Amino acid sequence: MSVNKGRGTGLIVVNTANKLVVRTYGHPLNEWVRGTKVGVTFHDMRDASAEAVWVNIEKEVALLLIDTSSNPELSAYLAVDFSYDDVRVGDFLVALGHPHGMRSYHDVWNNFGLVT
């Protein structure tokens, strides 16, 4: 995902008729409010326009809404299938992305851990 004043990563969490919902980090959107238009670039370099529908800087999360009615090929993207039924305390955990702009080798290791 690419944003005008920042960059971030995101996951499609909902794919319904004519709508994609992307969950991303909040810090690239810290200057924007609900309703702000945001540019999104997918892994295959397709671009789309999204609307920031929810941004919470303290919780470091944002939701973007993409209307796919004018770009029906975007509806082919799959949403992440979350299943918490098999998660147990002690399971290995990986967090994707670089929260708060962390980019060094040591910061990468902070993205790994165990479910507690």
N, C-alpha and C positions, 0 to 999 in steps of 0.2 A: 504494500500500500504506500502510496506517495501523497504527501500533503504539501500545500503551497509553502508553508513556513517550517515544515519539519517532515520527518519520515518515520515510518513505523511499520509494524507487521500486524497482520490481522488474520482472522479465521472466519469463514462463512459459517454461521451458527444456525441460520434458518434459510431455507429455500422454498418459497411457496409460489403460487401463481403470480407472476409479474413482480415479485419482490425478493431481494436478498437482504439479509441482515448480517453485517460484519461486526464482530467483536474485535476491538483493538485497544491499545493503551491510550490513556487519557492525556499524557504529557505532550504529544505533538499537537493536540487540539486545545491547549490551555488558554489560548486567546480567543477561542470561538465559543459561541453560544448555540443553543438548540436552533436548528433551521439553517445553519451555515452550510453552504455547498462546499464539498471536499472532493478533490480528484483522487481516484483510486486506480492503480495499475496492478493488474493481476500477474501471476507467475509467467503467463505466456505473452506478456506485454500488451494485452488488451486494456484499454482505458474505459473508465466509466465515471459518471458523476454520482456522488452520494450526498445524502443529507445527514448531518450530525443530529441524531434524534435524542441522544442522551450522553452527557459527558460528566464524569465525576473524577476530578483531579485527585482528591484525597484517597479514593479507592483505586486510582490508576486504571480506570476502565472507561471505554466509550463504545457506543453503538452507532453504526452508520447504516442508513437505509438506501438501497439502490433499487430504483424502479427499472425493471428489465423489459417493460412493455415496448419500448422503442429499440431495444437491443435484445431480442429473444435468444440470441446465441449465449448470452450470459447466464441464462437459466440452466444451461448444461453443467455449470459448476456444482460440485457436490458440497453439501453441508457436512461439517464435522459431526460424527455420530458419538455423542457422549453417553457413556454408560457407567454409572457409579455402583452398579450392583456387584461388580467384581473387585472393587477397590478395597484394600485392607490396610490397616496400620502396619507400617514397615515396608510397604511396596515402594519401589523406586519411582521417583517423580522427576520430570523434566519440564522446566518452564521455557517457553520459546520467546525470543525477542531480547531486547536490551533495555530494560527499564531504566529510566532516567539517564539515558545516553551512555551507559556503561559499555566500554568497548575493549578493554584490555583482556589479556589472557586470563588473569586471575578472576576478573569479573564473570567470565563464562562459567567458572566452577560454582559461582553463587546461584546458577540457574538449575542446579541438580540438588536432589535431596531425597528424603524419605517422607512418606505420608505419616503424619503424627496424629 
